[in-house]
Amino acid sequence: MKAITYDTYGPPDVLKSVELEKPTPADNEVLVKIQATSVTTGDYRARSLDMPAGFGLIGRLVFGVFGPRHKVLGTEFAGEIVAIGKAVKQFNIGDAIFAYPGAALGGYAQYAVLAEDKAIARKPANLTSQEAVALSFGGATALNFLRDKAGIKPGDKVLINGASGGVGTAAVQLAKHFGAEVTGVCSTTNLDLVRSIGADIVVDYTSEDFSRNGQSYDIILDTTGTLSYAGAEKSLKTNGRFLMVAGSLGQMLKMIFARKKDGKKGIAGYAPELAEELRFLAHLAETGAYRPVIDRCYPMDKIVEAHAYVDTGRKRGNVVIAVD
């Protein structure tokens, strides 16, 4: 089978097309013929080992100390199940699915195996594989932080910093689904996009500092690593929550040890890959409450170009790779 691999950390051109043996599913695994994958922040980190300050050693422990532990990138993929192990009960041959292997990777190939109890769910019928593949990374991250970590509820005022990215565009839509009033912070060129996916208010960070607008929020979610707890704290309501999706080790430590008052909290952490969250996101997609934003779609043989585009930091929503 055709796959994209890498043997050393570095720029996009470390990615190479190779032929690998097609995997065979174990008793509890399904074999997926992959139709689409993507270039997420996770893929960028694993390829480049460009980690937030203070996380370099952790990055090597996760992805490989002396070189990549998993040679095939791809934190999410979508496709069709073409074979199943004899113990598999939840899926059948022919099922259209999307999956979120996360740090286990594996999506940059024509085929992949995945245990049926991992983060895998049936694809929404109203989305193509190239659309459904982008449900996972941004959607699961936004869902975990907003619902599980922050306990979002109807009527909350929520600010999303970095509202035009993969996590940000998901967070805007999910916050609206949960009944919040949403303010999206992004650049001038992305104001219309963020407004179109449901933001009630949009703030152009190139000309306005939201922390000086006199507004206060129940939840501030930072997807970019450009905010600190100290900078956001004055814009939080009593019992407000500051969510740090991305940030340096120093930022996180300062947030943990910052003196907090009025019940305010600073929350960081990891969003796990869970099948039930994928099923929840699929249901929202079927009802029209959540649809991933696709910036560009590249063929598999242009994957170096796709990574180079993501490296510019200018992507809007998600960048998808058509495998099949």
N, C-alpha and C positions, 0 to 999 in steps of 0.2 A: 504494500500500500504506500501511497505518497504521504509524506509527513514533513513538517518543518521542525528542524532541531537546531540546537546550539551547544557548543562545547565550552564556551568561555563567556564571561560577562562582558558587556560592552554595548556599542551603538547598534542600530538596527541591522547593519550588514553582517553581524555575527550569525544571523538566521540563515540556514541553508536548507534547500529542498533535498530530501533523500528518500530512498526506498527502504521500508521496514516490513517485517513480517506481520501479517494481519493477526491481531490477538484472538485467542479463543476464550470464550467465557467460562469461568468456573461455575460450580453448581449454583451459587447464589448470585451470579452476575448476568447482566444483559450485554449483548454486543450491539453497538449503535453504529449505523452508517451515518456519519456526520455530514450534515448539509450546510451548517453555518457555525462559525465561532466569532470571536471578537478580539479587540485589543483593549483590555481594561487597564486600570492603574496597577492592578496586581500583575498583569503580564509585563507591563513596563518595569515595575520594580524587580521582578524575577529576572528579566533579561539584562537590565543595566546594573542592578544592585545599587541603584541610586536611592538610598533610603533617607528618610528625615533624619536630621542631625541627632546623633546619639543612638540610632538604631542600626548602625552598620554591622556590629557583631551579631545582633539578633537576626538581621537579614541573612548573614552567612550561615548561621545555625539552621535557619528555616529552609533556605534554598540550596545550601551546599557550601561547605567551608572552602574547599580548594577548587571548586567548579560546580556547575549546575548539577543538582541531584536528579532532577527530572528533566530529561533532555527535550521533551515536547511541551511547549507552552500551551496556553489555552485554559483560562479559568472558568469558562462557560461554553456550552455548545448545545446545538439542537439538531435533531435528525430523526431517523427511523430505526426501531429495533428490528434487527434482522436475524438474531439468534438469541436463545435464552438457555441458562443452565437448568438442570433437571429439578432443582429445588425452588426455582423462581415461581411465585404465586401472584404477584401484584401486576405483572405486565405480560403482554403477549407479543408474538412476532407480528409486525405490521403497525404497532403503536407508534404514533408520532409523539416525540417527547422533547423536553428541554432539560438540561442538567447543569448543575453548579458544582463541579469538583473542587473549586477554590484552589488552595495551595497544592493540592495533588496534581493539578494541571491535566494535560492530555488532549486538549481540544484541537490542536493544530495537526490534525491527521484525518485520513479518510474514515478510520474506524477507531472506536475506543470501547473498552469494557468498563462497567461500573456496577458495583453491588446494588441490588434492588432496594436496600434500606438506606442508601445514601441520598443526597439531594437531587432527586429526579422526579419529574412530574409530567403528566400528559400536556401536550401543547394545546393552547386555546385554539379552537377551530377557526376563529376569525383573524388569526395572525399567521403569516408565513413563517417558515423557519428562520428567515433572516430578520424578522421582527421579534419573534419569540425568544431568540437567543439573548437579546438584550434585556429581558425581564429580570435576569437573575442578580448579577453583581450589584448594580445600582439599586434595584428594587429591594433586595434582601437587606442591603446595608441600611438604606433609608428606613425600612420597616422596623428593623431591630432597634435602631436608635430612637425613632419617634414613638413607636408603640411600646416596646418592651423596656427600654432604658428610661424614657422620659414620661411614659404614661399619658400620651397626648389624649385630649378629650375635646368634645364639641365646645366651641366658643373660645378656645385658646387662641392667643395671638402668637404666631410663629414666624420667625425670621430665618430664611435660608440664605446663608452666605456661600456664593458659588452656585447659584441656582440654575446655571445653564449647562453644567457638566452632567456626567452619567448618574452620579448619586443625587445631584441637585435637582435635575428634571424629574427624577423619581420622587424625591422628597416633596416637591411642590404638589404633585398630583396626589400623593398619599396623605399629606396633611389636609388637603381639601376634602378628600374622601372621609377623613375622620372629623370633619366639621370645623376645622380651624380657619381663622382669617390669616392669610399668608402674604408675607412680604418677601419678595425675591430680590437679592442683591446680585448684580452682574455688570458686565461692561455695556457700553452704549450699543454696540452691534447686536447684543442679545436681548435687549429690552422687550422687543416685540415677541420673540420666541417665548420668553418666560411668562409674559402676559397671556399668550395664546394657550398655555397649558394650565391656566387657572389662577395664577398669582393675582391677588386683589390689588396689591401695590407693588411697583417695581422701583428699585433704587439703583441709579447709575453710580457705581463706586468711583468712577473717574472724576465725578463732579460733586458728589455728596457723601458725607460721612454719616451713616445711619446713627452712630452713637451720639450725634449732636442734634438729632432732629426732635428731641423731646419726647419720643415715643418709648414705651416700655413693652416688653414681651414676656410671655409665659415660657417660651422655648426659643433659644437661639441655637441653630445648628450650623456649624462651620465645616464645610467640605474641603476647604482649601489649605488649612493650616496657617492662615494669615491673621487669625484673631487670637487673643489671649483672654484668659478668664478675667484678668484685671481690666482689660479694655472693654469686655462685654458686660461685666458685672453691673455697671451703672445703668444699663439698658434692660436689666432683668426686673420683673415684678417680684414682689414677695413670693417666696417659694418657687421662683423661676429656675429653669434648668438650662445650663450651657452645655451643649453636646459637641465634643471635639472628635470629629471623624478622622481628621488628619492633623498632624502636628509633630513637633520635635519632642524628644525626651525631656528637654528642658522646659518646654511649654507645659507638658503634662505634669511634671513634678511641681512646677510653680502652681498649677491649678489645684493639685492635690493638697498642697500645704498652705494655700492661700487662706487667709482668715475670711470666713463666710458669715454672713448675717442675714436675718430676715428669712431663714429657711432656704436660701439659695444653694444650688448644687452645681458642681462641675463634674461632668461625666465623660469618660473616654472608654476605650475597650475595643473588643473584637466582635464582629458580627458573624456568628457561626453559619455554616451551610446546612439548612434544614429543609427536608422535603415538605413539611407542613407549610412553611413560608412560601415555597414555590407554588404550592396548590392554592394558597390564598391569593398570591399575585396573579395566577392564571385566572382565577374567578373574577378578580377585578378587571382584568383585560377583557374577559368575555362580556362583562356588563358595561364596558366602555369607561370605567372609572380610572383606568391606568393604561397608558399606551407608551411604550418606550420611544424616546426620541432618537431617530437615526440620522446621524450627520452624513456619513459616507459609507459606501459598501465597496470593498475591493475584492477582486478575485484572489485566490490563494497564491498564485504566482506573483502577486504584487504585495506580498505581506511585508517586505522590507519598506516599501513606500508607505504602507499603512502605519507601521510603527514610527517612521520618520514624521508623519503628519501628527500623530499623537504626541510625539516628543516636542512639537512646537508649543504645546499647551493651549492651542486655539480650538480644540474640538468642541462641538456643541452636542451634548448628549452622548451618543455611542457611535463607535466605529466598528463596523461589521465586516467579517471575512466570509465570502461565499466559497465553501469547500467543494460542494457538489454542483 
